[in-house]
Each structure stands twice: as structure tokens, then as C-alpha cells.
């Protein structure tokens, strides 16, 4: 059995369930939270790529690159080098899906304790697309029970704009109008894995993903 050889959470986790859902959503061309995966099917997607923030080169409260659970859209990435996201020419869309299983969004970083995970990702998207007309989105995917348990995803989303503004105030660089505009325009939403799976149309694949997701909940001790 799998559980006798390796920890099952190596496979049954938020990273793999969201990758499988993204691939199937592209194949079926479904829409999730106003994001059209049929159009994204003609773009790129990648897992665990690095996306730059405005603060990777600052002297005051410097921070590293952010790992994107899933990034989709008009970009390139070379894992043979740094694995950094580089925006494509004339980009139309760039988005990140943050996958959760048993936890809420992290609250901050060492140099910015009140700068939550949503704020960091959205600031990175805004920084990367600031000089373009590229649209952006940020989706949080989590079990329905975890969304209900923490009941603070929406609260954390409401903190995005003030947190990003505060983050700039603790660095030597200014909060540009271009980045501020991109932050305001970013489409932000929360979806449960249950609701996402229910939107799928291919019965056989849907049942396979239900089984896989049940294993994720089992081994990550997620109770409905």
C-alpha cells in the first residue's frame, strides 16, 4: 500500500488536487469564479514558479520571491535557471491560484508580520504587470469545511489594499499609481474544492477527482 512506503500526503495534498482541477477545467473549458479556463487553455500554467515582488531588491525590509502554487496566463519560466516568472510580450492575463488544505492564509513574513499571503501574491501580480494592460486574478481554493472553520478568508481579502499600502510605507520605495491601480483591478475570489469539482461535466473524471479529494481529506485529517 502507498501509506506503507511513503507519507500519503506527498501525493494527496492541496498541490496535486489543484493541479488536477486546473488541467481538467482547461480540457472542459469551464468557468470558475468568472475565470474562463477555456481561454486559459491557450495560455501557460506552471506550479511553484517564483514571482517577483517590488521588494526583492530593496535595502529596507527586503523580501524574497513568492512561490506561486499555480500561475496561469501569458508568461515564461525557466526552471533550469531561477524558475522566475517573466511576463510575455503583449500579455492579456496573469493569475495565481493559492491552494489550501488544512490551514488559512499565512499572516505575514518576518519583515512584514501584517502582510498576509493574499496581499503578497496580489502585490507580486501588480508589480509584474504594472506597465501593461494585462488583467490579473487571484483565487483561493480550500476545503469547504476549512473555509467555514476559519471564516476569515473574506476578512483577509478585505485587508489586501491597506496591507499593501502599509508594506510600501516600511520600505524606501514608493507605492506607485501603476501598482495601486493593478491591485485595485485584480479579481479576487474564494472557491471550495467541493464546488469546483461539482462544476465538472465529465462523469468519469469527476468521480476520480472525488475519490482523490476524499483521500486528500483523509490523510490531511480534514473533517466535513
Steps between C-alpha positions, in 0.01 A plus 500: 500500500606859434475591870749225591778640281471878498293758679173515300490879533788515251236420239167572668536870564381843395769531233391194308124547533525855365728393211256228399207740523678761289584249227147358485343846511706598196401184315132554577521877443302580813477833681601529866431825686476690168834355386459332161721193494417444135697814417772411748544167318675698226734658755764354732475365851770400743535377857736646762645767274658806661338839450678822592369764737600868508712424808746236376777759455414752771742577782230551761282197581613306196306182414559203273301377204154355560425139407178483299307177561356532149561789262313529171506734204746674272844435642817294466698319768831314486542248782848421372600843625326684785143396418390863492184610319567734208200672348445431129478773237154658474353297789125468545467315830706389800358332806591296807308226677593455864419144609420422863411177674496528879601860563407859438720754321830569671487831686830656403875481450793563736543858379127566456292314762173665387546419131289191430539244224227649281656847524845367408375309196286787371780751550728270297241478221459878503876558496551255212222646283521868600610633159246300299125465445521139622207390715571317826320266737562323829297197612515327838398132480433306822272233648152630580543401864822702528335804341223473760737416786726801464229729365767758430596467136266787415638698793854445375397603150356824638841575651687478168497866397598648840761229557672565167497875562650444846762264357631775273511743792754271670735504202698767319301467175173680435162345431457595134165584347557226242534226763214643709274491194592137428433403861154656481418331169609148600208254510505323837281204599473193723375159386468166674634185339150354537341778294779482242466124455121533470544730200675226301294325231702190413344241734788252507766764563276671753461178699875437488564849637240449772684183605836679489365792701354263760847352543640852541250568777566164664877528519496871585239437770243736353154452649187606316 
